[in-house]
Amino acid sequence: MMSQTVFYSPLRQLRRELAWHGRLHGADALFGLVYAAVGFYAFRRVGLSQVYDVAFPFVVVSGVLVYLALRVCLPEATGATARYFLALPRDRTIAFDAKVAFLLLTALWLETCVLAGVWLKLGGAAITPHYRLRPDFAALPFLMLGATVWFACAPEGLLRLVKSAVVACLIVGALALRVAFFGNATQKNDYLPPRAPSLAIEWLMTALILIAGAWMAMAARRQWRQRQIGEIQ
């Protein structure tokens, strides 16, 4: 028979939380594969360029992660269900860490699905010979994940809405500006558009995106710990 000390040990609590999220949201995470595959067929330019820029599939994956993060994080933060979750006998900091771990695993799963789509040359109609990965777009799902968790765990009110609107406008504006700087395929460059900007700049943007996502996730954790009182230690 399992003792109370063992039952409430951090590792046991983490495993229970992860298993719970897997049972509750595992189907949504697996079904994200379909959306990642469909993303290869939107805004494609078959026959107009020898290079397929793998960008929109990562945007689709970001949308899936935003939806899933809201499903996972919001119930314990909304007034309708917060009392029930706050009364559960558990370490709620570990519960938060389990949420983030589950979402990160889902993000890695969906990123792997996109890489598999690149290997299978989805959306190319057997015409496009080259697939170009953009590291900054590959990091976008992690930024959106951190931003969504931060939004879900912030105290409710007008200030949260204003901050969230500003962050959303900055992300959308930066994304639109980034797409505008893609190289154009023309007959002059043999329909092989340049990377535009250079790979070094793309890796720099990738690092900044990952740092921003991690910072927002840590800020969400601090906000969460400040809101939770009386958890099991």
C-alpha positions in Angstrom: 0.0 0.0 0.0 1.3 3.4 -1.0 2.0 5.7 1.9 0.8 9.3 2.0 4.4 10.6 1.8 5.0 8.6 -1.4 1.6 9.5 -2.9 2.3 13.3 -2.5 5.9 13.2 -3.5 6.8 15.7 -6.3 7.5 13.0 -8.8 4.3 11.1 -8.2 2.3 14.3 -8.4 4.0 15.3 -11.6 3.3 11.9 -13.2 -0.4 12.0 -12.2 -0.8 15.5 -13.6 0.9 14.5 -16.9 -1.2 11.4 -17.2 -4.4 13.4 -16.5 -3.6 15.9 -19.2 -2.7 13.1 -21.6 -6.1 11.5 -21.1 -8.0 14.8 -21.3 -6.2 16.5 -24.1 -4.2 13.8 -25.8 -6.7 13.5 -28.7 -6.4 17.2 -29.4 -2.6 16.9 -29.4 -2.6 14.0 -31.8 -5.2 15.6 -34.1 -2.9 18.6 -34.4 -1.0 16.4 -37.0 -3.9 16.9 -39.4 -3.7 20.7 -39.1 0.1 20.7 -39.5 -0.3 18.7 -42.7 -3.0 21.0 -44.1 -0.8 23.9 -43.4 1.5 22.8 -46.3 -1.3 23.4 -48.8 -2.2 27.0 -47.9 -0.5 29.9 -49.6 1.6 27.6 -51.7 3.1 28.7 -55.1 3.5 25.4 -57.0 5.3 26.0 -60.2 6.1 29.6 -59.5 9.3 29.0 -57.4 11.8 26.2 -57.0 11.8 26.8 -53.3 9.0 26.1 -50.8 9.5 28.3 -47.7 8.2 26.2 -44.8 6.6 29.0 -42.8 2.8 28.7 -42.8 2.8 25.1 -41.3 4.5 26.6 -38.2 1.9 29.4 -38.1 -0.8 26.7 -38.1 1.0 24.8 -35.4 1.1 28.0 -33.4 -2.7 28.3 -33.7 -3.2 24.8 -32.5 -0.9 25.4 -29.5 -2.8 28.6 -28.6 -6.1 26.7 -28.6 -4.7 23.8 -26.6 -2.9 26.1 -24.0 -6.2 27.9 -23.4 -7.9 24.5 -22.9 -5.3 23.4 -20.5 -4.6 26.5 -18.4 -7.9 28.5 -18.3 -10.0 26.2 -16.2 -7.9 26.7 -13.1 -7.8 30.5 -13.6 -11.5 31.3 -14.3 -14.0 32.1 -11.7 -16.3 29.2 -12.8 -14.0 26.4 -11.8 -11.1 27.9 -9.8 -12.6 27.0 -6.4 -12.7 23.4 -7.3 -9.1 23.2 -8.6 -7.8 25.3 -5.7 -9.3 22.9 -3.2 -7.5 19.8 -4.6 -4.9 18.3 -2.2 -1.8 18.8 -4.4 1.2 21.0 -4.9 -0.2 23.5 -7.4 3.2 24.7 -8.5 3.9 21.2 -9.7 0.5 21.2 -11.4 1.5 24.3 -13.3 4.9 22.8 -14.3 3.0 19.7 -15.6 0.8 21.9 -17.8 3.8 23.5 -19.3 5.6 20.2 -19.7 2.6 18.7 -21.5 2.3 21.7 -23.8 6.0 21.6 -24.6 5.8 17.9 -25.4 2.9 18.7 -27.7 4.8 21.5 -29.4 7.8 19.2 -30.0 5.4 16.5 -31.4 3.8 19.0 -33.9 7.2 20.4 -34.9 8.3 16.8 -35.7 5.1 16.4 -37.8 6.1 19.5 -39.8 9.6 18.1 -40.3 8.0 14.9 -41.5 5.9 16.9 -43.9 9.1 18.5 -45.3 10.6 15.1 -45.8 7.5 13.9 -47.6 7.4 17.1 -49.6 3.8 17.9 -48.8 2.2 20.7 -50.8 4.9 20.6 -53.5 2.8 18.5 -56.0 6.1 16.7 -56.9 7.2 19.9 -58.7 8.9 22.0 -56.0 12.4 20.5 -55.6 13.7 22.5 -52.6 12.2 23.0 -49.1 13.7 25.8 -47.1 13.3 25.8 -43.3 13.1 29.1 -41.5 14.4 28.7 -37.9 12.6 31.8 -36.7 9.3 30.4 -37.9 10.1 27.1 -36.2 10.5 29.0 -33.0 7.2 30.8 -33.4 5.1 28.1 -31.7 7.1 28.3 -28.5 6.6 32.1 -28.4 2.9 31.7 -28.9 2.8 29.0 -26.2 4.6 31.2 -23.7 2.3 34.2 -24.5 -0.8 32.1 -24.2 0.2 30.6 -20.8 1.1 34.1 -19.6 -2.3 35.4 -20.7 -4.2 32.5 -19.1 -2.4 32.8 -15.7 -2.5 36.6 -15.4 -5.0 38.1 -13.0 -8.3 38.9 -14.8 -9.2 42.5 -15.5 -8.8 45.3 -18.0 -5.0 45.5 -17.6 -4.7 41.9 -18.8 -6.8 42.6 -21.8 -4.8 45.7 -22.7 -1.4 44.0 -22.3 -2.6 41.0 -24.3 -3.9 43.2 -27.1 -0.5 45.0 -27.3 1.4 41.7 -27.3 -0.9 40.2 -30.0 -0.5 43.3 -32.2 3.3 43.2 -31.9 3.4 39.5 -32.8 1.1 39.8 -35.8 2.8 43.0 -37.0 6.3 41.4 -36.7 5.0 38.3 -38.5 3.6 40.3 -41.4 6.8 42.4 -41.7 8.8 39.2 -41.6 6.9 37.6 -44.5 7.3 40.8 -46.5 11.1 40.3 -46.4 10.9 36.9 -48.1 13.0 36.8 -51.3 11.0 36.9 -54.6 11.4 34.1 -57.2 11.9 35.5 -60.7 13.3 34.3 -64.0 16.4 36.4 -63.3 17.3 34.3 -60.3 16.2 31.1 -62.0 13.1 31.0 -59.7 15.5 30.3 -56.8 14.7 33.2 -54.4 17.5 34.2 -51.9 16.9 33.5 -48.3 16.5 37.2 -47.4 17.6 37.9 -44.7 20.7 35.9 -44.1 20.8 32.7 -42.1 22.8 34.4 -39.3 20.1 37.1 -38.9 17.4 34.4 -38.8 19.2 32.5 -36.1 19.5 35.7 -34.1 15.8 36.3 -34.4 15.2 32.7 -33.4 17.2 33.2 -30.2 15.2 36.4 -29.4 11.9 34.6 -30.0 12.8 31.7 -27.7 14.1 34.1 -25.0 10.8 36.0 -25.2 8.7 32.8 -25.0 10.7 31.5 -22.0 10.5 34.9 -20.2 6.7 35.0 -20.6 6.4 31.4 -19.3 8.5 32.2 -16.3 6.4 35.4 -15.7 3.3 33.2 -15.9 4.8 30.9 -13.3 5.5 33.8 -10.9 2.0 35.1 -11.4 0.6 31.7 -10.7 2.5 31.2 -7.5 1.4 34.6 -6.2 -2.3 33.7 -6.8 -2.1 30.3 -5.2 -2.4 30.1 -1.4 -2.3 27.1 1.0 -0.9 24.5 -1.4 0.5 21.3 -0.2 4.3 21.5 0.3 
